[in-house]
Amino acid sequence: MRAQPTYNENTNNISDKHNTKPFHSKILSRKGRGLEDDKWIGSAVMENVEVLILDENQLSTLPNGVLARCFPKLKVLSMKNCSVGKLSIEALSHPVLEVLDLQGSKNLTRLSVWEEESKDVSLVGLPSLQILNLLDTNVSMLDPMWFNYMPNLLWLHMHCENICGGCGFGFLGVLDVLQCLKFTGITTGACLSCKTENHSAGFSTAIKFSIYNMVCNMSSLVTLDLSGRNMNIDYFIFHAPLPYLEGLRMQGKLMRDMSLRDWPGIIKTIKHLSLGVIDDSEEQSVQKTQGEATFYAEKILEASNLESLSFDCETVRRIKFSLGTRKVVFPYLRHLTIKNCDLRPLTFFNKENAPALDSLEIISCSFTEGYFYTIKKRLGNRLRSLRIGIEKMDAPQAIYDLFTFIRSHKNLEILHLSVCDTITESQSFYKYFSDQPSLKELYVIGKMSIQRMKRFLYQLGRCSSLTTLLLDIEDPCLVLSYFYPIRSLHFLSLKGTFKNHSNFFVNQSTTQDDFAKISEMGLLQVLDVSYCGLTKFPASILPHLMSLRYLYLNNNHLHDISESMLSYLASIKEEPLFIDISNNPTDVNKIEQTICNNTWLGVSGYVLY
């Protein structure tokens, strides 16, 4: 897990207008402030604002010209999870806006050029826009000229469930410089209109403007990500070369027998490939759950330049990927993912021709006995990164084989374990950590008894090579009480998100001595104690963490930030500390008045809330 310096805001201040006093920060956030149409903007021009966050408000419209008039230097506009139903180029026009994020605005159904009827007026449009995020929206009406006003768009993410796969994607033809395209909810079927309408030359529009015809001819693409429960992967035939395409991800409709079509234009040059199926959750049944489907993907073996390969499925049915019996060498393959599917296991590798993998990710609800024993024989012992997710593993021999496999990789630096309690309670688990493996990054997600946890944390405290640690094994405050400081850590997360835990939103009391353990780790750069049920966080540990740059306190029960912490934060000027205190019952007005000054918040552009 990397610390993401996203824009984090507190949701308790319900002011419905921007503060009109002089505003100097580059970031202005009004997330979750109950903002409504015609009430959220004052008359002040905020010349220095480059990032505007309006997430989670009841905004249904965007007034014409407000962005360019009030925020002349605006580069990033985020309106996630708002109530907006329609957006027009007329309202959005801005000469320097680079990022527009509308993800989760489920009422958004229409994208138009004008607010009302067409006007004979030239528009500035969005000439600088590079990133547009329309995921988790419900766009169904799209003006064919909408994307003409974004000539420099590089990234487009969009949910397309309500757009016809047969005739609705003609707009892609104007995106000449697009590099990254991600579509979700795709259907490759045709609507009634495009089934009956023919082009004047006899060329059906169901082919000309179909999703599978348009994307296969976008020569500027570097990354292509397509998914949908009603998307047939075998509709896509890449005849023409896509010279810059490096990454392709396709996750499509579950069928009893699927096959990968010829991709002569890209199969020899593509570097990153991910294939999978998505089950239709509404049609799941006992018979379907017990059924088996086969994906015939022998064509993958021709992709000799692959650097990463992923088989990623979201289904309750057993999916078998068939790659034939031909032994093959992927000379550049360094990462392999096997998620919720069967590769029998890795039968297309043998000890002589196995690629020199650096990274392996295997996730499944269960594994048969002998699975990891076989993989160990086929892959050798060269892994540096291993991620394993297991929901059920009862056989002692299977658990023993798992840790024999892990232990065999002497150069392993990254280990992520999201495992069931039969594994965390096993002797093999504790034997591995008692040997003090030379790991640099460790994630452990799973339940364990208190006695087992004490033993595990003691062993972990002796692993002096660790720099990154995420523990999600019990109530976070309980983990901290038995934790042994690891002075080499740069990243520590006790974030409580494990689905089987029940007390994360209950007030937890943590002693000063427990927090003092954190202050002993002076190299920490990131500390994540979100979702830990904390009622207080002592400021006394902060001066000891001289390298700290990111502190996550969000989603706790902090009713107040102490005067000593506010004083300390206000004193930091050269290297500002990024803090997330969102979703706490905290008095944000008090914090704003104390911290939001020209020296700390203003110069740095960081946000406290």
Secondary structure as the mmCIF struct_conf table of DSSP 4:
data_model
#
loop_
_struct_conf.conf_type_id
_struct_conf.id
_struct_conf.beg_label_comp_id
_struct_conf.beg_label_asym_id
_struct_conf.beg_label_seq_id
_struct_conf.end_label_comp_id
_struct_conf.end_label_asym_id
_struct_conf.end_label_seq_id
BEND BEND1 THR A 11 THR A 11
BEND BEND2 LYS A 17 LYS A 17
BEND BEND3 LYS A 21 LYS A 21
BEND BEND4 LYS A 26 LYS A 26
STRN STRN1 ILE A 27 SER A 29
TURN_TY1_P TURN_TY1_P1 LYS A 31 GLY A 32
BEND BEND5 ARG A 33 ARG A 33
STRN STRN2 GLU A 36 GLU A 36
TURN_TY1_P TURN_TY1_P2 ASP A 37 LYS A 39
BEND BEND6 TRP A 40 TRP A 40
BEND BEND7 SER A 43 SER A 43
TURN_TY1_P TURN_TY1_P3 GLU A 47 ASN A 48
STRN STRN3 VAL A 51 ILE A 53
BEND BEND8 GLU A 56 ASN A 57
STRN STRN4 GLN A 58 GLN A 58
TURN_TY1_P TURN_TY1_P4 ASN A 64 GLY A 65
HELX_RH_AL_P HELX_RH_AL_P1 VAL A 66 CYS A 70
TURN_TY1_P TURN_TY1_P5 PRO A 72 LYS A 73
STRN STRN5 VAL A 76 SER A 78
TURN_TY1_P TURN_TY1_P6 LYS A 80 ASN A 81
STRN STRN6 LYS A 86 SER A 88
HELX_RH_AL_P HELX_RH_AL_P2 ILE A 89 LEU A 92
BEND BEND9 PRO A 95 VAL A 96
STRN STRN7 VAL A 99 ASP A 101
TURN_TY1_P TURN_TY1_P7 GLN A 103 GLY A 104
TURN_TY1_P TURN_TY1_P8 LYS A 106 ASN A 107
STRN STRN8 ARG A 110 SER A 112
BEND BEND10 VAL A 113 GLU A 117
BEND BEND11 ASP A 120 ASP A 120
TURN_TY1_P TURN_TY1_P9 PRO A 127 SER A 128
STRN STRN9 ILE A 131 LEU A 134
TURN_TY1_P TURN_TY1_P10 LEU A 135 ASP A 136
STRN STRN10 MET A 141 LEU A 142
TURN_TY1_P TURN_TY1_P11 PRO A 144 MET A 145
HELX_RH_3T_P HELX_RH_3T_P1 TRP A 146 TYR A 149
TURN_TY1_P TURN_TY1_P12 PRO A 151 ASN A 152
STRN STRN11 TRP A 155 HIS A 159
TURN_TY1_P TURN_TY1_P13 GLU A 161 ASN A 162
BEND BEND12 ILE A 163 ILE A 163
TURN_TY1_P TURN_TY1_P14 GLY A 165 CYS A 167
BEND BEND13 GLY A 168 GLY A 168
HELX_RH_3T_P HELX_RH_3T_P2 GLY A 170 VAL A 174
TURN_TY1_P TURN_TY1_P15 ASP A 176 VAL A 177
STRN STRN12 CYS A 180 THR A 184
BEND BEND14 GLY A 185 GLY A 185
STRN STRN13 THR A 187 THR A 187
HELX_RH_AL_P HELX_RH_AL_P3 LEU A 192 THR A 196
STRN STRN14 ASN A 198 ASN A 198
TURN_TY1_P TURN_TY1_P16 SER A 200 ALA A 201
BEND BEND15 GLY A 202 GLY A 202
STRN STRN15 SER A 204 SER A 204
HELX_RH_AL_P HELX_RH_AL_P4 THR A 205 LYS A 208
TURN_TY1_P TURN_TY1_P17 PHE A 209 PHE A 209
BEND BEND16 SER A 210 SER A 210
HELX_RH_AL_P HELX_RH_AL_P5 ILE A 211 MET A 214
HELX_RH_3T_P HELX_RH_3T_P3 VAL A 215 ASN A 217
TURN_TY1_P TURN_TY1_P18 SER A 219 SER A 220
BEND BEND17 VAL A 222 VAL A 222
STRN STRN16 THR A 223 SER A 227
TURN_TY1_P TURN_TY1_P19 ARG A 229 ARG A 229
STRN STRN17 ASN A 230 ASN A 230
HELX_RH_3T_P HELX_RH_3T_P4 ILE A 233 TYR A 235
BEND BEND18 ALA A 240 ALA A 240
TURN_TY1_P TURN_TY1_P20 PRO A 243 TYR A 244
STRN STRN18 GLY A 247 LYS A 253
BEND BEND19 ARG A 256 ARG A 256
STRN STRN19 ASP A 257 SER A 259
HELX_LH_PP_P HELX_LH_PP_P1 LEU A 260 ASP A 262
TURN_TY1_P TURN_TY1_P21 PRO A 264 THR A 269
STRN STRN20 HIS A 272 ILE A 278
HELX_RH_3T_P HELX_RH_3T_P5 SER A 281 GLU A 283
HELX_RH_AL_P HELX_RH_AL_P6 VAL A 286 GLN A 290
STRN STRN21 GLU A 292 TYR A 296
HELX_RH_3T_P HELX_RH_3T_P6 GLU A 298 GLU A 302
TURN_TY1_P TURN_TY1_P22 SER A 304 ASN A 305
BEND BEND20 GLU A 307 GLU A 307
STRN STRN22 SER A 308 ASP A 312
STRN STRN23 GLU A 314 GLU A 314
BEND BEND21 VAL A 316 ARG A 317
STRN STRN24 ARG A 318 SER A 322
BEND BEND22 THR A 325 THR A 325
TURN_TY1_P TURN_TY1_P23 PRO A 331 TYR A 332
STRN STRN25 HIS A 335 LYS A 339
BEND BEND23 ASN A 340 CYS A 341
STRN STRN26 ASP A 342 ASP A 342
TURN_TY1_P TURN_TY1_P24 ARG A 344 PHE A 348
TURN_TY1_P TURN_TY1_P25 LYS A 351 ASN A 353
BEND BEND24 ASP A 358 ASP A 358
STRN STRN27 SER A 359 SER A 366
TURN_TY1_P TURN_TY1_P26 GLU A 369 GLY A 370
HELX_RH_AL_P HELX_RH_AL_P7 TYR A 371 LEU A 379
BEND BEND25 ASN A 381 ASN A 381
BEND BEND26 ARG A 384 ARG A 384
STRN STRN28 SER A 385 LYS A 392
HELX_RH_AL_P HELX_RH_AL_P8 PRO A 396 ARG A 407
TURN_TY1_P TURN_TY1_P27 SER A 408 SER A 408
TURN_TY1_P TURN_TY1_P28 LYS A 410 ASN A 411
STRN STRN29 ILE A 414 SER A 418
HELX_RH_AL_P HELX_RH_AL_P9 ASP A 421 THR A 424
TURN_TY1_P TURN_TY1_P29 GLU A 425 GLU A 425
BEND BEND27 SER A 426 SER A 426
HELX_RH_AL_P HELX_RH_AL_P10 GLN A 427 SER A 434
TURN_TY1_P TURN_TY1_P30 ASP A 435 ASP A 435
BEND BEND28 LYS A 440 LYS A 440
STRN STRN30 GLU A 441 ILE A 445
BEND BEND29 GLY A 446 GLY A 446
HELX_RH_AL_P HELX_RH_AL_P11 ILE A 450 LEU A 460
TURN_TY1_P TURN_TY1_P31 GLY A 461 ARG A 462
TURN_TY1_P TURN_TY1_P32 SER A 464 SER A 465
STRN STRN31 THR A 468 ASP A 472
BEND BEND30 ILE A 473 GLU A 474
HELX_RH_AL_P HELX_RH_AL_P12 PRO A 476 SER A 481
TURN_TY1_P TURN_TY1_P33 TYR A 482 TYR A 482
TURN_TY1_P TURN_TY1_P34 ARG A 487 SER A 488
BEND BEND31 HIS A 490 HIS A 490
STRN STRN32 PHE A 491 SER A 493
TURN_TY1_P TURN_TY1_P35 LYS A 499 ASN A 500
TURN_TY1_P TURN_TY1_P36 PHE A 504 PHE A 505
BEND BEND32 VAL A 506 VAL A 506
STRN STRN33 GLN A 508 GLN A 508
HELX_RH_AL_P HELX_RH_AL_P13 GLN A 512 SER A 519
TURN_TY1_P TURN_TY1_P37 GLU A 520 GLU A 520
TURN_TY1_P TURN_TY1_P38 GLY A 522 LEU A 523
BEND BEND33 GLN A 525 GLN A 525
STRN STRN34 VAL A 526 ASP A 528
TURN_TY1_P TURN_TY1_P39 SER A 530 TYR A 531
BEND BEND34 CYS A 532 CYS A 532
STRN STRN35 LEU A 534 LEU A 534
BEND BEND35 THR A 535 THR A 535
HELX_RH_3T_P HELX_RH_3T_P7 ALA A 539 HIS A 544
TURN_TY1_P TURN_TY1_P40 MET A 546 SER A 547
STRN STRN36 TYR A 550 TYR A 552
BEND BEND36 ASN A 555 ASN A 556
HELX_RH_AL_P HELX_RH_AL_P14 GLU A 563 SER A 571
BEND BEND37 GLU A 574 GLU A 575
HELX_LH_PP_P HELX_LH_PP_P2 PRO A 576 LEU A 577
STRN STRN37 PHE A 578 ASP A 580
BEND BEND38 ASN A 583 ASN A 584
HELX_RH_AL_P HELX_RH_AL_P15 VAL A 588 ILE A 595
HELX_RH_PI_P HELX_RH_PI_P1 ASN A 598 GLY A 602
HELX_RH_AL_P HELX_RH_AL_P16 VAL A 603 SER A 604
#
